[in-house]
Amino acid sequence: MKKMILSFAVLLLILLFFIDCRESRDKSKSDIAANMALEERVTQQIESYIKGEFHTPSSLIEDGWVMDVNGKPKTRSFLNCQASYIISEGIDAVPVLLKYIGHVKQYIRYIAAYSLKEITGENPTFYYFGTPGKDFSGDTDWCKNAVDTWEKWYQDHRK
């Protein structure tokens, strides 16, 4: 009788182990799918900005310097408003944003860098009006150094 109870207990433990493993696997699949969906949303958002498709703020006080956006002047506050849609995605947007730091369009670099600064709280030197890989104020590595700072922050803070 004791052997049978012991055998039953062992079988029950094995069953519980497999159920737990399956739940963990299913949760991991769910997390991966959610992260892929987030990456896709952020990428689609930035790609829409590249095409010149922007959110129209209902009330925005246009303020700050002006940057050329597809031949039209846009203020810093307008670009910050666009970035707010990405910033709301949080830490998991960081890897996607890092891909756009060296983008050919200046305003895309600005939106990516501003979003990274807001999400991470890290404020490395990043010349919004500079071109990555080129000297700006005597600093040739400014973009690389900023990316390194944000990547390190992400590695230290991701789940």
PyMOL commands that set and color helices and strands:
alter all, ss='L'
color gray80, all
select helices_A, chain A and resi 2-50+76-87+90-100+106-120+142-157
alter helices_A, ss='H'
color red, helices_A
select strands_A, chain A and resi 66-69+72-75
alter strands_A, ss='S'
color yellow, strands_A
deselect
rebuild
show_as cartoon
